[in-house]
Amino acid sequence: MKDIGHIEIQRVCLGYKSVLDTKTVIQDLSLTLDAGSFTSFIGASGCGKSTLLNAIGGHYKPLSGSIILDGVEITTPGADLGIVFQQHTLFPWKTVKENVRFGPMRRGAGRAAADKLADEYIDLVGLSGYESYYPKMLSGGMQHRAEIARALANKPAVLLMDEPFGALDAQMRASLQDSLSSIWENTHVTIVFVTHDVNEAIRLSQRVVIISRRSGSISAIIETNRDHDEPIEQYMQSRRTQELKKRCLEMLSA
């Protein structure tokens, strides 16, 4: 079966038009994201990284250029593009299982098939036993797990994540980072992750794409070459990783 989730960003400009002028935040940006890859976008506030993520998700139309997913231009949101935000968007009146099976049932899956799919992804994110809980009964970290399960239940080609762990405490954030790494290794879904945290980007990604606020373009692409068989703490404390972090910080401050 052909790999899915290959993204081509072709000379994209993003910005905002008004009656008086046009403000550009991303300028003539081109980038290829391979199917099954894990890429982080990082940059100063206002550099356009979240705008770019929303454009990939079909929620924002480029001023010029195009974004291609598996040979088809992205013009609107679709089930093949899952998205997880910093603030959860779970339906408060639905249980965890009802939230997760919502997408498959909306696409025409029968109740039994949708329940089976929901159980699979609830287990994958470590929420087995909480199927009947409502969002308000869950911790912040558990809500994020439910969000990820709901997005994955649609079996998207691409999972887009906009600073999903930014509001969590350090311990919960590290736990969810480890869970996300495991989910990626198990599903092979293409992940595009926006963060302002250099450590998080290096910990999770194969590639860190640094976007310059000054030019609205890519200032560096840094390959982490992480070996996922290496214990995470050993990887993060290694000299090579420290050099990667230093390079990222230098590029961010340039």
C-alpha positions as CSV (number, residue, x, y, z in Angstrom):
1,M,0.0,0.0,0.0
2,K,1.3,3.4,-1.0
3,D,2.3,5.6,2.0
4,I,-0.1,8.5,2.7
5,G,0.5,11.8,4.3
6,H,3.1,13.3,1.9
7,I,2.8,17.1,2.0
8,E,4.3,19.6,-0.5
9,I,4.2,23.3,0.5
10,Q,4.9,25.2,-2.7
11,R,5.9,28.9,-2.6
12,V,3.2,29.7,0.0
13,C,2.5,33.2,1.2
14,L,0.2,33.7,4.1
15,G,-1.2,36.9,5.5
16,Y,-4.2,39.1,6.1
17,K,-5.9,41.4,3.6
18,S,-7.7,44.6,4.5
19,V,-9.2,47.4,2.5
20,L,-6.0,49.4,2.9
21,D,-3.2,46.8,2.6
22,T,-2.0,43.3,3.0
23,K,0.0,42.1,6.0
24,T,2.2,39.1,5.1
25,V,3.4,36.7,7.9
26,I,4.8,33.8,5.7
27,Q,6.6,34.7,2.6
28,D,7.3,32.4,-0.3
29,L,7.8,29.3,1.8
30,S,8.5,25.9,0.3
31,L,8.9,22.6,2.2
32,T,8.4,18.9,1.7
33,L,7.1,16.7,4.5
34,D,7.5,13.0,3.9
35,A,4.7,10.5,4.6
36,G,5.1,9.2,8.1
37,S,7.5,11.9,9.2
38,F,7.4,14.0,12.5
39,T,8.2,17.7,11.9
40,S,8.1,20.5,14.4
41,F,7.6,24.2,13.5
42,I,9.2,26.6,16.0
43,G,9.7,30.3,16.1
44,A,9.0,33.5,18.0
45,S,5.4,34.5,18.7
46,G,3.9,36.1,15.6
47,C,6.2,34.3,13.1
48,G,3.3,32.6,11.5
49,K,3.9,29.0,12.6
50,S,0.2,28.5,13.7
51,T,-1.1,30.2,10.6
52,L,1.0,27.8,8.5
53,L,-0.4,24.8,10.5
54,N,-4.0,26.1,9.9
55,A,-3.3,26.5,6.2
56,I,-2.1,22.8,6.0
57,G,-5.3,21.9,7.8
58,G,-7.4,23.7,5.2
59,H,-8.7,26.3,7.7
60,Y,-6.8,29.2,6.0
61,K,-6.4,30.0,2.4
62,P,-2.9,31.1,1.2
63,L,-2.5,34.5,-0.5
64,S,-0.5,32.6,-3.1
65,G,1.1,29.3,-3.6
66,S,-0.4,25.9,-2.8
67,I,-0.3,23.1,-0.2
68,I,-0.6,19.6,-1.7
69,L,-1.5,16.4,0.2
70,D,-0.8,13.1,-1.6
71,G,-1.1,14.9,-5.0
72,V,-4.3,16.8,-4.2
73,E,-4.4,20.5,-3.3
74,I,-5.7,21.3,0.2
75,T,-8.5,23.8,0.0
76,T,-10.9,22.9,2.8
77,P,-10.6,20.9,6.1
78,G,-11.2,17.1,5.8
79,A,-11.2,13.9,7.7
80,D,-7.7,13.1,6.4
81,L,-6.4,16.1,8.3
82,G,-6.7,15.7,12.1
83,I,-6.0,18.6,14.3
84,V,-5.4,19.0,18.1
85,F,-5.3,22.4,19.7
86,Q,-3.9,23.7,23.0
87,Q,-7.4,24.1,24.4
88,H,-9.5,21.0,24.2
89,T,-12.5,21.0,21.9
90,L,-14.2,17.8,23.2
91,F,-18.0,17.9,23.3
92,P,-18.8,18.4,27.0
93,W,-22.1,16.6,26.8
94,K,-20.5,13.4,25.3
95,T,-18.5,10.8,27.1
96,V,-14.9,9.9,26.1
97,K,-16.1,7.0,23.9
98,E,-18.9,9.1,22.4
99,N,-16.4,11.8,21.5
100,V,-13.9,9.4,19.9
101,R,-16.5,7.5,17.9
102,F,-18.2,10.7,16.7
103,G,-16.0,11.1,13.6
104,P,-16.3,7.5,12.3
105,M,-20.1,7.5,12.9
106,R,-20.5,10.8,11.1
107,R,-18.6,9.3,8.1
108,G,-21.1,6.5,8.0
109,A,-19.5,3.8,10.2
110,G,-22.0,1.5,11.9
111,R,-22.3,1.7,15.7
112,A,-20.4,-1.6,16.3
113,A,-17.6,-0.6,13.9
114,A,-17.3,2.9,15.5
115,D,-17.3,1.4,19.0
116,K,-14.5,-1.0,18.0
117,L,-12.5,1.8,16.5
118,A,-13.0,4.1,19.6
119,D,-11.9,1.3,21.9
120,E,-8.8,0.8,19.9
121,Y,-7.7,4.4,20.0
122,I,-8.8,4.9,23.6
123,D,-6.5,2.0,24.6
124,L,-3.7,3.4,22.4
125,V,-3.7,6.8,24.3
126,G,-3.9,5.0,27.7
127,L,-7.5,5.9,28.6
128,S,-9.0,2.4,28.9
129,G,-11.4,2.4,31.9
130,Y,-12.4,6.1,31.2
131,E,-14.7,5.5,28.3
132,S,-17.8,6.6,30.2
133,Y,-16.2,9.7,31.7
134,Y,-17.3,13.2,30.6
135,P,-14.6,15.8,29.8
136,K,-15.1,17.7,33.0
137,M,-14.3,14.6,34.9
138,L,-10.8,14.3,33.3
139,S,-7.6,16.0,34.1
140,G,-6.0,18.3,31.6
141,G,-3.6,15.6,30.4
142,M,-6.4,13.1,30.0
143,Q,-8.5,15.5,28.0
144,H,-5.5,15.9,25.6
145,R,-5.3,12.1,25.3
146,A,-9.0,12.0,24.5
147,E,-8.4,14.7,21.9
148,I,-5.6,12.7,20.2
149,A,-7.8,9.5,20.3
150,R,-10.7,11.4,18.6
151,A,-8.4,12.8,15.9
152,L,-6.8,9.4,15.2
153,A,-10.1,7.6,15.1
154,N,-10.7,9.3,11.8
155,K,-7.6,7.6,10.5
156,P,-6.1,10.8,9.1
157,A,-3.2,11.0,6.8
158,V,-1.8,13.9,8.8
159,L,-2.1,14.9,12.5
160,L,-1.7,18.6,13.1
161,M,-0.9,19.7,16.6
162,D,-0.8,23.4,17.7
163,E,1.1,23.7,21.0
164,P,-1.1,20.9,22.5
165,F,0.9,20.6,25.7
166,G,1.7,24.2,26.3
167,A,-0.7,24.7,29.3
168,L,0.3,21.6,31.2
169,D,2.8,21.2,34.1
170,A,6.2,19.8,33.3
171,Q,5.6,16.3,34.6
172,M,2.3,15.9,32.6
173,R,3.9,17.4,29.6
174,A,6.8,14.9,29.6
175,S,4.4,12.1,30.0
176,L,2.3,13.1,27.1
177,Q,5.4,13.7,25.0
178,D,6.4,10.1,25.6
179,S,2.9,8.9,24.8
180,L,2.9,10.9,21.5
181,S,6.2,9.4,20.5
182,S,4.8,5.9,21.1
183,I,1.6,6.7,19.2
184,W,3.6,8.0,16.2
185,E,5.8,4.9,16.2
186,N,2.7,2.7,16.3
187,T,0.5,4.5,13.7
188,H,3.1,6.0,11.3
189,V,0.8,9.0,10.8
190,T,2.5,12.2,9.5
191,I,2.7,14.6,12.4
192,V,3.2,18.4,12.1
193,F,3.7,19.9,15.5
194,V,3.8,23.6,16.5
195,T,5.7,24.6,19.7
196,H,7.7,27.4,21.2
197,D,9.7,25.0,23.3
198,V,13.1,23.9,21.8
199,N,13.4,20.9,24.2
200,E,10.0,19.7,23.1
201,A,10.8,20.0,19.4
202,I,14.0,18.1,19.7
203,R,12.6,15.5,22.0
204,L,9.7,14.6,19.6
205,S,10.7,15.4,16.1
206,Q,12.8,14.1,13.3
207,R,13.1,17.6,11.9
208,V,12.9,21.0,13.5
209,V,11.9,23.8,11.1
210,I,12.7,27.2,12.4
211,I,10.6,30.1,11.0
212,S,12.0,33.6,11.1
213,R,9.6,36.3,12.3
214,R,11.8,38.9,10.5
215,S,11.6,37.4,7.1
216,G,8.5,35.2,7.3
217,S,10.5,32.3,5.9
218,I,12.5,29.2,7.0
219,S,15.7,30.2,8.6
220,A,16.9,26.6,9.3
221,I,15.9,23.0,9.1
222,I,17.6,20.9,11.7
223,E,17.7,17.1,11.5
224,T,17.6,15.5,15.0
225,N,18.4,12.0,13.7
226,R,16.9,10.6,16.9
227,D,17.3,6.9,17.5
228,H,14.0,5.9,19.1
229,D,15.7,2.8,20.6
230,E,17.8,5.1,22.8
231,P,16.3,5.9,26.2
232,I,14.8,9.4,26.1
233,E,16.7,10.8,29.0
234,Q,20.0,9.5,27.6
235,Y,19.1,11.1,24.3
236,M,18.2,14.5,25.8
237,Q,21.4,14.6,27.9
238,S,23.8,13.6,25.1
239,R,26.4,16.0,23.8
240,R,24.9,15.7,20.3
241,T,21.4,16.8,21.5
242,Q,22.9,19.7,23.5
243,E,24.6,20.9,20.4
244,L,21.3,20.6,18.5
245,K,19.6,22.7,21.2
246,K,22.3,25.3,21.1
247,R,22.0,25.6,17.3
248,C,18.2,25.9,17.5
249,L,18.5,28.7,20.1
250,E,21.2,30.5,18.1
251,M,18.9,30.4,15.0
252,L,15.9,31.6,17.0
253,S,17.8,34.6,18.3
254,A,19.4,35.5,14.9
